[in-house]
Every structure is written in C-alpha cells, then in structure tokens.
Amino acid sequence: MDVFRAIYTSQPFGYDSSILDGILMEARRANVRDGITGALICRADIYLQWLEGPELEVRKTLERIERDDRHLDVKVHVAEHVTERTFAEWAMLHDPAATWIWSQSEIAGGALQRTTPEEITGFFLKLRSSGAADDK
C-alpha cells in the first residue's frame, strides 16, 4: 500500500487549551473521513504534526492548515511516499508534554530553520516508541 507522509511545523497563534481542543476535534473528525492518521506534538510555541494517508487527502489537509489563522509560519519538513503507516491506529495522537524537543529559547533562536527532516521524523518515532500513544 502506498502511503504519503507529510510532517510540518507551525507556530500557534492564540494558543490555549480551548483552541487546541478545537484543533484536535476537527483533525480527528476530518482525518477519519479522509483516511488520514498521524500525531501532533504541541506546546504554546510550536506545533509539529505528522500526517499519513492518501496523497491527495494529505495535501488537501496541508492546504487547509496553511489557510488556518491558528497556524503561523507553516513549514513542511517531510513529504514522501512510504510503504506503511507509522501511526495507523490514531486519527490524531496528541502528545501534550513534548519535553524532549526544543526549548522555547531554541525555537526563538531559529531551531526550526536549522532542523533536518531526520530530526523531525525522530521526534515522532520517539513518541511512537515511548508508549505515550494512549489517546486515540
């Protein structure tokens, strides 16, 4: 099965728990409808999202995110075809802690501009292997 994977980062605009809850609710509903699975790592200063599924649907989702005024500076780090899903069980896994990614000062200092696709992918693989994936 051919799966398209995209990983992007963005900076939240107006981040609070109700905005995040709205994003997660909308993402889960749309992802189930569109055959997309994935994961979201978020804090007040950054969103990192992994999307996987049919290429057309993943690209449409990215376009919606880029138009969404809750996201600033959307940057796609990975866009590739893979043979299988990594987060097949999750319409949108959410990791609220994300204490092992960049600090706020590192993000403010340009970490997003210097990161590699491998580093971004590694964050999610660490999340997947950590057992934090209880929220479906």
ROKE-249752 format. One record per residue: x, y, z of N, C-alpha, C in turn. Coordinates in Angstrom, 3 decimals. Layout:
BEGIN
NODE;X;Y;Z;X;Y;Z;X;Y;Z
...
//
This chain:
BEGIN
NODE;0.846;-1.194;0.000;0.000;0.000;0.000;0.882;1.245;0.000
NODE;0.608;2.138;-0.905;1.370;3.376;-0.976;0.749;4.409;-0.038
NODE;1.555;4.928;0.844;1.109;5.918;1.823;1.945;7.174;1.629
NODE;1.310;8.317;1.710;2.025;9.588;1.628;2.148;10.156;3.034
NODE;3.354;10.545;3.403;3.611;11.107;4.725;4.099;12.544;4.576
NODE;3.534;13.407;5.402;3.987;14.802;5.461;4.151;15.170;6.934
NODE;5.213;15.877;7.223;5.451;16.383;8.577;5.715;17.877;8.455
NODE;4.973;18.652;9.238;5.161;20.095;9.190;5.297;20.646;10.602
NODE;5.810;21.857;10.685;5.800;22.621;11.924;5.070;23.933;11.647
NODE;4.509;24.480;12.709;3.937;25.815;12.635;4.015;26.424;14.021
NODE;3.775;27.708;14.064;3.755;28.385;15.354;2.313;28.774;15.658
NODE;1.844;28.405;16.857;0.456;28.693;17.215;0.187;30.186;17.311
NODE;-1.004;30.560;16.922;-1.470;31.932;17.104;-2.662;31.867;18.047
NODE;-2.534;32.484;19.209;-3.621;32.475;20.188;-3.766;31.138;20.874
NODE;-2.670;30.489;21.190;-2.690;29.155;21.782;-3.305;29.163;23.182
NODE;-4.289;28.301;23.388;-4.785;27.979;24.718;-5.473;26.625;24.620
NODE;-5.917;26.077;25.740;-6.451;24.715;25.726;-7.713;24.596;24.875
NODE;-8.555;25.630;24.838;-9.775;25.519;24.031;-9.446;25.527;22.533
NODE;-8.460;26.312;22.123;-8.045;26.305;20.710;-7.467;24.945;20.352
NODE;-6.610;24.413;21.231;-6.023;23.101;20.979;-7.105;22.026;20.923
NODE;-8.049;22.050;21.843;-9.133;21.069;21.824;-9.914;21.147;20.523
NODE;-10.155;22.363;20.035;-10.855;22.537;18.766;-10.069;21.968;17.601
NODE;-8.782;22.223;17.580;-7.925;21.684;16.515;-7.952;20.159;16.535
NODE;-7.799;19.573;17.722;-7.788;18.114;17.828;-9.127;17.512;17.411
NODE;-10.233;18.106;17.837;-11.553;17.595;17.483;-11.766;17.662;15.966
NODE;-11.430;18.801;15.366;-11.578;18.958;13.916;-10.663;17.989;13.167
NODE;-9.413;17.868;13.637;-8.449;16.991;12.963;-8.904;15.542;13.011
NODE;-9.339;15.088;14.174;-9.761;13.692;14.289;-10.963;13.400;13.397
NODE;-11.928;14.285;13.379;-13.126;14.078;12.554;-12.746;14.059;11.059
NODE;-11.987;15.057;10.629;-11.593;15.132;9.215;-10.679;13.976;8.828
NODE;-9.786;13.593;9.718;-8.843;12.519;9.389;-9.541;11.177;9.232
NODE;-10.526;10.895;10.081;-11.292;9.662;9.930;-12.007;9.678;8.579
NODE;-12.615;10.798;8.259;-13.334;10.943;6.989;-12.396;10.747;5.790
NODE;-11.169;11.288;5.894;-10.252;11.321;4.747;-9.230;10.185;4.727
NODE;-9.288;9.281;5.697;-8.348;8.160;5.718;-6.942;8.559;6.140
NODE;-6.848;9.603;6.950;-5.544;10.100;7.403;-5.337;9.696;8.860
NODE;-4.123;9.285;9.168;-3.726;9.041;10.550;-2.513;9.911;10.838
NODE;-2.148;10.007;12.126;-0.982;10.815;12.428;-0.836;11.144;13.883
NODE;-0.006;12.143;14.142;0.310;12.557;15.504;0.568;14.049;15.530
NODE;0.276;14.643;16.679;0.501;16.069;16.895;1.279;16.254;18.179
NODE;2.385;16.946;18.102;3.155;17.366;19.270;2.958;18.868;19.356
NODE;2.536;19.346;20.513;2.263;20.776;20.582;2.607;21.357;21.942
NODE;2.966;22.603;21.881;3.199;23.438;23.056;2.719;24.836;22.683
NODE;2.830;25.743;23.610;2.387;27.117;23.351;3.197;27.780;22.246
NODE;4.406;27.272;21.955;5.273;27.919;20.971;5.479;27.125;19.693
NODE;4.925;25.907;19.597;5.168;25.109;18.390;4.125;24.014;18.234
NODE;3.760;23.756;16.986;3.034;22.555;16.603;3.949;21.777;15.673
NODE;4.041;20.467;15.887;4.675;19.547;14.951;3.621;18.506;14.645
NODE;3.336;18.288;13.372;2.305;17.322;13.035;2.788;16.373;11.959
NODE;2.469;15.105;12.166;2.759;14.010;11.243;1.425;13.586;10.654
NODE;1.311;13.629;9.343;0.104;13.202;8.636;0.485;12.090;7.676
NODE;-0.375;11.055;7.573;-0.102;9.956;6.647;-1.422;9.423;6.109
NODE;-1.412;9.125;4.826;-2.617;8.611;4.183;-2.533;8.799;2.680
NODE;-3.688;8.827;2.007;-3.689;9.066;0.559;-3.077;10.439;0.247
NODE;-2.225;10.491;-0.764;-1.500;11.729;-1.049;-2.432;12.920;-1.260
NODE;-3.464;12.756;-2.053;-4.360;13.873;-2.325;-4.983;14.403;-1.033
NODE;-5.417;13.515;-0.159;-6.052;13.942;1.091;-5.060;14.605;2.034
NODE;-3.840;14.084;2.103;-2.814;14.706;2.960;-2.480;16.098;2.436
NODE;-2.347;16.237;1.132;-2.040;17.557;0.553;-3.185;18.543;0.781
NODE;-4.434;18.077;0.664;-5.578;18.951;0.947;-5.573;19.386;2.414
NODE;-5.226;18.482;3.304;-5.150;18.810;4.728;-4.082;19.863;4.972
NODE;-2.924;19.715;4.356;-1.864;20.722;4.495;-2.339;22.079;3.986
NODE;-3.052;22.090;2.877;-3.569;23.359;2.349;-4.530;24.019;3.326
NODE;-5.402;23.213;3.956;-6.323;23.766;4.968;-5.554;24.347;6.152
NODE;-4.523;23.649;6.584;-3.717;24.116;7.719;-3.021;25.426;7.362
NODE;-2.488;25.519;6.157;-1.799;26.746;5.737;-2.746;27.937;5.684
NODE;-4.033;27.693;5.432;-5.025;28.774;5.419;-5.596;29.080;6.807
NODE;-5.360;28.209;7.761;-5.937;28.323;9.110;-5.185;29.401;9.893
NODE;-5.906;30.424;10.362;-5.230;31.523;11.049;-4.752;31.165;12.456
NODE;-4.972;29.932;12.895;-4.417;29.472;14.173;-2.985;28.980;14.010
NODE;-2.504;28.918;12.766;-1.145;28.454;12.460;-0.370;29.572;11.763
NODE;0.815;29.876;12.245;1.706;30.830;11.601;2.957;30.098;11.136
NODE;3.568;30.600;10.081;4.852;30.072;9.597;4.832;28.560;9.399
NODE;3.859;28.064;8.639;3.788;26.635;8.360;4.965;26.255;7.461
NODE;5.700;25.227;7.882;6.842;24.750;7.098;6.760;23.231;6.997
NODE;6.697;22.711;5.770;6.688;21.269;5.552;8.141;20.798;5.521
NODE;8.455;19.858;6.407;9.824;19.332;6.519;9.994;18.007;5.788
NODE;8.926;17.218;5.718;8.966;15.904;5.082;7.711;15.762;4.227
NODE;7.872;15.324;3.003;6.760;14.998;2.105;7.260;13.868;1.220
NODE;6.786;12.640;1.522;7.345;11.483;0.830;6.367;10.312;0.844
NODE;6.582;9.422;-0.096;5.821;8.178;-0.144;6.546;7.145;0.701
NODE;5.776;6.388;1.471;6.320;5.319;2.305;5.471;4.072;2.086
NODE;5.954;2.940;2.565;5.241;1.683;2.320;4.175;1.373;3.359
NODE;4.286;1.958;4.547;3.275;1.686;5.565;3.126;2.858;6.519
NODE;2.024;2.859;7.240;1.746;3.908;8.222;2.530;3.646;9.506
NODE;2.913;4.722;10.156;3.574;4.634;11.452;2.564;4.793;12.585
NODE;1.549;5.608;12.380;0.526;5.881;13.400;-0.842;5.379;12.934
NODE;-0.889;4.161;12.422;-2.105;3.631;11.809;-3.298;3.584;12.754
NODE;-3.060;3.470;14.046;-4.160;3.334;14.999;-4.744;4.663;15.447
NODE;-4.133;5.773;15.096;-4.541;7.053;15.655;-5.039;8.023;14.595
NODE;-6.301;8.446;14.729;-6.807;9.502;13.857;-5.987;10.761;14.095
NODE;-5.564;10.998;15.348;-4.612;12.063;15.661;-4.135;11.859;17.090
NODE;-2.976;11.233;17.222;-2.337;11.072;18.519;-1.904;12.442;18.994
NODE;-2.115;12.731;20.261;-1.733;14.031;20.818;-0.750;13.819;21.952
NODE;0.369;14.498;21.900;1.349;14.470;22.982;1.456;15.869;23.560
NODE;0.876;16.102;24.727;0.895;17.444;25.300;2.195;17.801;26.007
NODE;3.013;16.824;26.360;4.206;17.120;27.155;5.345;17.626;26.275
NODE;5.808;16.771;25.403;6.862;17.124;24.447;8.020;17.846;25.104
NODE;8.441;17.340;26.239;9.530;17.986;26.968;10.894;17.666;26.372
NODE;10.943;16.742;25.428;12.223;16.312;24.874;12.505;16.905;23.503
NODE;11.703;17.865;23.096;12.043;18.581;21.865;12.650;19.924;22.234
NODE;12.799;20.800;21.269;13.476;22.067;21.517;12.852;22.857;22.667
NODE;13.697;23.607;23.340;13.203;24.531;24.362;12.616;25.762;23.663
NODE;11.877;26.566;24.429;11.328;27.799;23.847;12.442;28.707;23.346
NODE;13.542;28.772;24.073;14.642;29.640;23.629;15.293;29.099;22.356
NODE;15.352;27.774;22.207;15.901;27.209;20.969;14.994;27.525;19.777
NODE;13.687;27.447;19.979;12.763;27.797;18.893;12.892;29.273;18.554
NODE;12.936;30.104;19.583;13.099;31.546;19.352;14.420;31.829;18.650
NODE;15.427;30.992;18.878;16.735;31.171;18.259;16.874;30.568;16.881
NODE;15.778;30.056;16.310;15.819;29.577;14.926;15.967;28.081;14.744
NODE;15.662;27.276;15.766;15.810;25.820;15.641;15.012;25.253;14.471
NODE;13.832;25.819;14.198;13.019;25.298;13.098;13.691;25.483;11.747
NODE;14.427;26.555;11.600;15.097;26.806;10.328;16.318;25.898;10.141
NODE;16.898;25.430;11.227;18.107;24.607;11.150;17.849;23.106;11.204
NODE;16.631;22.701;11.501;16.364;21.282;11.688;16.422;20.508;10.382
NODE;16.663;19.218;10.516;16.698;18.333;9.350;15.424;17.486;9.337
NODE;15.045;16.977;8.173;13.898;16.058;8.121;14.092;14.854;9.053
NODE;15.318;14.375;9.172;15.593;13.227;10.039;15.340;13.553;11.509
NODE;15.700;14.765;11.922;15.471;15.170;13.304;13.972;15.254;13.593
NODE;13.227;15.872;12.685;11.772;15.991;12.848;11.142;14.598;12.912
NODE;11.524;13.728;11.997;10.994;12.366;11.988;11.331;11.652;13.292
NODE;12.530;11.859;13.785;12.967;11.227;15.024;12.119;11.589;16.224
NODE;11.645;12.822;16.302;10.767;13.208;17.412;9.538;12.304;17.463
NODE;8.944;12.067;16.292;7.723;11.267;16.242;7.997;9.789;16.489
NODE;9.128;9.297;15.994;9.455;7.894;16.249;9.709;7.677;17.736
NODE;10.287;8.667;18.385;10.480;8.579;19.834;9.127;8.578;20.543
NODE;8.221;9.423;20.109;6.873;9.461;20.672;6.203;8.102;20.488
NODE;6.301;7.539;19.306;5.670;6.253;18.989;6.217;5.152;19.872
NODE;7.507;5.139;20.093;8.127;4.065;20.876;8.030;4.292;22.375
NODE;7.651;5.493;22.784;7.604;5.818;24.223;6.402;5.220;24.934
NODE;5.426;4.738;24.171;4.217;4.234;24.795;3.254;5.341;25.164
NODE;3.555;6.579;24.763;2.675;7.714;25.085;1.421;7.687;24.234
NODE;1.324;6.727;23.377;0.252;6.697;22.392;-1.020;6.051;22.925
NODE;-1.555;6.583;24.001;-2.789;6.039;24.571;-4.026;6.799;24.135
NODE;-3.876;7.985;23.597;-5.007;8.847;23.244;-5.347;8.653;21.774
NODE;-6.444;7.966;21.500;-6.784;7.694;20.091;-7.803;8.647;19.594
//
